[in-house]
Amino acid sequence: MNRKNTGIQVSDKALLFINGNPPEILPNIEHYKLIACTDGAFHYLKKMGFSLDKLDFISGDFDSHHGFDEKIDHKKFIFTPDQNKTDFQKALEIILEKGYKKVDVFGGSGGEQDHFLGNLTVAFRFKNDLEIKFFDENSVYYFIGRNYKINDVKNKMMSLYPFPETKNVITKGLNWNLSGETLSVTTNISTRNFANEDEVEIRFDDGEILLFVGADYV
């Protein structure tokens, strides 16, 4: 899909809609080189009036899809029947095969909570190959590296969730900074903190952190 002549800067990212809660506001699709959805997300996009012809592919086992839309090139429907993988995982595999390294995901949360946890697990599996960011009505969340900086976040809610354990966590720029603590899902997590500086630094020695960045906290 060619978006080079729109006058809008196009990133090298892919945009993926999956079958959780639909976004309240659709993102600006002109910023993406590739746009895709799973078969379950196809339904809410259609109801929201999304320009379905803008989709580069629709993937899934199509167990929730009742017939093809006549306005869409049938070649864009990619049948992925493997029941050992989720539709989200299979869509990410297609995106990776197409050469993309960054993907923004909408519809990853909400709905049945086991699906939400499953989506996080899938993102964890791909974290070394894809930079995956989830967006919902409350926050953006993603896995971060061991030396991470984020800017323009003053007064925003920030939660550091260990996945499942993270050692020697040190932060700078948060209201309640960490100074070498170990975070664990069974003993101690760091949620509902907020940034009191424009730049926040997060460092840790071992494990993984799922970072949630929300709206203004105060």
C-alpha positions as CSV (number, residue, x, y, z in Angstrom):
1,M,0.0,0.0,0.0
2,N,1.5,3.3,-1.1
3,R,1.2,6.2,1.4
4,K,4.3,8.1,0.3
5,N,2.4,11.0,-1.4
6,T,0.0,11.9,1.4
7,G,2.1,14.7,2.8
8,I,2.2,12.8,6.2
9,Q,5.4,11.3,7.5
10,V,5.0,7.5,7.3
11,S,6.8,5.4,10.0
12,D,8.2,1.9,9.5
13,K,5.6,0.5,11.8
14,A,2.8,-1.9,11.3
15,L,-0.7,-1.4,12.8
16,L,-2.5,-4.5,14.1
17,F,-6.1,-4.7,15.4
18,I,-6.9,-7.8,17.5
19,N,-10.1,-9.1,19.1
20,G,-10.2,-7.4,22.5
21,N,-12.1,-4.2,23.3
22,P,-12.3,-2.0,20.2
23,P,-10.4,1.3,20.4
24,E,-12.6,4.3,21.4
25,I,-10.8,6.4,18.8
26,L,-9.2,4.9,15.7
27,P,-5.5,5.8,15.2
28,N,-4.3,7.8,12.3
29,I,-3.7,5.0,9.8
30,E,-1.7,7.3,7.5
31,H,1.3,7.0,9.8
32,Y,1.7,3.2,9.1
33,K,3.1,1.3,6.2
34,L,1.1,-1.8,6.9
35,I,-2.3,-2.2,8.5
36,A,-3.8,-5.6,9.5
37,C,-6.4,-7.2,11.7
38,T,-7.4,-10.6,12.9
39,D,-10.7,-12.0,11.8
40,G,-12.4,-11.2,15.1
41,A,-11.3,-7.5,15.0
42,F,-12.6,-7.3,11.4
43,H,-16.1,-7.2,12.8
44,Y,-15.7,-4.2,15.1
45,L,-13.7,-2.3,12.4
46,K,-16.6,-2.8,10.0
47,K,-19.1,-1.6,12.6
48,M,-16.9,1.5,13.4
49,G,-16.9,2.5,9.7
50,F,-13.2,1.8,9.2
51,S,-12.1,1.9,5.6
52,L,-11.7,-1.9,5.1
53,D,-10.0,-1.4,1.8
54,K,-7.1,0.1,3.7
55,L,-6.3,-3.3,5.3
56,D,-3.2,-5.0,3.9
57,F,-4.3,-8.4,5.3
58,I,-6.9,-10.1,7.6
59,S,-5.7,-13.3,9.2
60,G,-7.1,-16.0,11.4
61,D,-8.9,-19.3,11.4
62,F,-12.1,-17.4,10.5
63,D,-14.2,-19.3,13.1
64,S,-15.8,-15.9,13.9
65,H,-16.0,-14.6,10.3
66,H,-19.2,-15.1,8.3
67,G,-18.3,-14.8,4.7
68,F,-16.0,-12.4,2.9
69,D,-16.7,-8.8,2.3
70,E,-17.2,-8.3,-1.4
71,K,-15.4,-4.9,-1.4
72,I,-12.2,-6.5,-0.2
73,D,-9.7,-8.3,-2.4
74,H,-10.0,-11.9,-1.3
75,K,-6.2,-12.3,-1.5
76,K,-6.0,-10.2,1.6
77,F,-7.6,-12.9,3.7
78,I,-4.9,-15.2,5.0
79,F,-6.2,-18.4,6.5
80,T,-4.1,-19.5,9.5
81,P,-5.8,-22.7,10.9
82,D,-3.1,-23.7,13.4
83,Q,-5.0,-24.2,16.7
84,N,-1.8,-24.4,18.7
85,K,-1.3,-20.7,18.2
86,T,-3.5,-17.7,18.9
87,D,-4.7,-15.4,16.1
88,F,-2.5,-12.7,17.6
89,Q,0.6,-14.8,17.4
90,K,-0.1,-15.9,13.8
91,A,-0.6,-12.2,12.8
92,L,2.7,-11.2,14.4
93,E,4.4,-14.0,12.5
94,I,3.1,-12.7,9.2
95,I,4.1,-9.1,10.1
96,L,7.6,-10.3,11.0
97,E,7.9,-12.3,7.7
98,K,7.0,-9.1,5.9
99,G,10.1,-7.5,7.4
100,Y,8.6,-5.2,10.0
101,K,10.2,-4.7,13.4
102,K,7.7,-2.4,15.1
103,V,4.0,-2.9,15.6
104,D,1.3,-1.0,17.4
105,V,-1.5,-3.2,18.7
106,F,-5.1,-2.1,19.4
107,G,-7.7,-4.4,21.0
108,G,-5.2,-6.3,23.1
109,S,-7.0,-5.8,26.4
110,G,-10.6,-6.1,27.6
111,G,-13.0,-8.9,26.8
112,E,-12.1,-12.2,28.4
113,Q,-9.1,-11.7,30.7
114,D,-7.4,-15.0,29.8
115,H,-7.1,-13.6,26.3
116,F,-5.5,-10.5,27.7
117,L,-2.9,-12.5,29.6
118,G,-2.4,-14.7,26.6
119,N,-1.7,-11.6,24.5
120,L,1.0,-10.5,27.0
121,T,2.6,-13.9,26.9
122,V,2.7,-13.8,23.1
123,A,4.2,-10.3,23.1
124,F,6.8,-11.6,25.6
125,R,7.8,-14.4,23.1
126,F,8.3,-11.9,20.3
127,K,10.1,-9.2,22.4
128,N,13.5,-9.9,20.9
129,D,12.2,-9.8,17.3
130,L,9.5,-7.1,17.4
131,E,8.9,-3.9,19.3
132,I,5.3,-4.3,20.3
133,K,3.3,-1.6,21.9
134,F,-0.3,-2.1,23.1
135,F,-2.8,0.8,23.2
136,D,-6.1,1.0,25.0
137,E,-8.4,3.7,26.5
138,N,-6.3,3.8,29.7
139,S,-2.6,3.4,28.7
140,V,0.1,2.2,26.4
141,Y,2.1,-0.7,27.6
142,Y,5.1,-2.7,26.4
143,F,8.2,-4.6,27.4
144,I,11.3,-2.5,28.0
145,G,15.0,-3.1,27.8
146,R,17.3,-3.1,30.8
147,N,18.5,0.5,30.4
148,Y,15.4,2.5,29.3
149,K,14.6,6.2,29.1
150,I,11.3,7.8,28.3
151,N,10.6,11.5,27.8
152,D,7.6,13.9,28.0
153,V,5.9,11.9,30.8
154,K,5.7,14.3,33.7
155,N,2.5,13.7,35.7
156,K,1.7,10.5,33.8
157,M,0.8,7.3,35.6
158,M,3.6,4.7,35.3
159,S,3.5,1.1,36.5
160,L,6.4,-1.3,36.4
161,Y,5.1,-4.9,36.3
162,P,7.7,-7.7,36.7
163,F,7.4,-10.6,34.3
164,P,7.6,-12.6,36.5
165,E,10.6,-11.4,38.5
166,T,13.0,-8.4,38.0
167,K,16.1,-7.8,40.0
168,N,17.9,-4.7,41.1
169,V,15.4,-2.2,39.7
170,I,16.6,1.4,39.8
171,T,14.5,4.4,38.7
172,K,14.9,8.1,38.3
173,G,12.2,10.6,37.8
174,L,9.3,8.8,39.5
175,N,7.5,10.1,42.5
176,W,8.4,6.9,44.4
177,N,11.8,5.8,43.0
178,L,13.2,2.3,43.3
179,S,16.8,1.9,44.4
180,G,17.8,-1.7,43.8
181,E,14.6,-3.6,44.8
182,T,13.6,-6.9,43.4
183,L,10.1,-6.9,41.9
184,S,8.1,-10.1,41.7
185,V,4.5,-11.0,40.9
186,T,4.4,-13.1,44.1
187,T,5.8,-10.5,46.5
188,N,6.3,-7.0,45.3
189,I,5.1,-5.1,42.2
190,S,5.4,-1.3,41.4
191,T,2.1,0.0,40.1
192,R,0.2,3.3,40.2
193,N,3.4,5.3,40.5
194,F,3.7,8.5,38.5
195,A,6.4,10.6,36.8
196,N,7.4,13.9,38.6
197,E,9.9,14.7,35.9
198,D,9.7,15.0,32.1
199,E,12.3,12.2,31.7
200,V,12.2,8.9,33.5
201,E,15.0,6.3,33.6
202,I,14.5,2.7,34.5
203,R,17.4,0.2,34.9
204,F,17.5,-3.4,36.1
205,D,19.9,-6.3,36.0
206,D,17.8,-9.4,35.4
207,G,14.3,-10.3,34.4
208,E,11.7,-8.4,32.4
209,I,9.5,-5.3,33.0
210,L,6.2,-4.6,31.4
211,L,5.8,-0.8,31.5
212,F,2.4,0.9,31.6
213,V,2.2,4.6,30.8
214,G,-1.1,6.2,31.4
215,A,-2.8,9.5,31.3
216,D,-1.9,12.4,33.6
217,Y,-2.0,11.2,37.2
218,V,-2.4,14.6,39.0
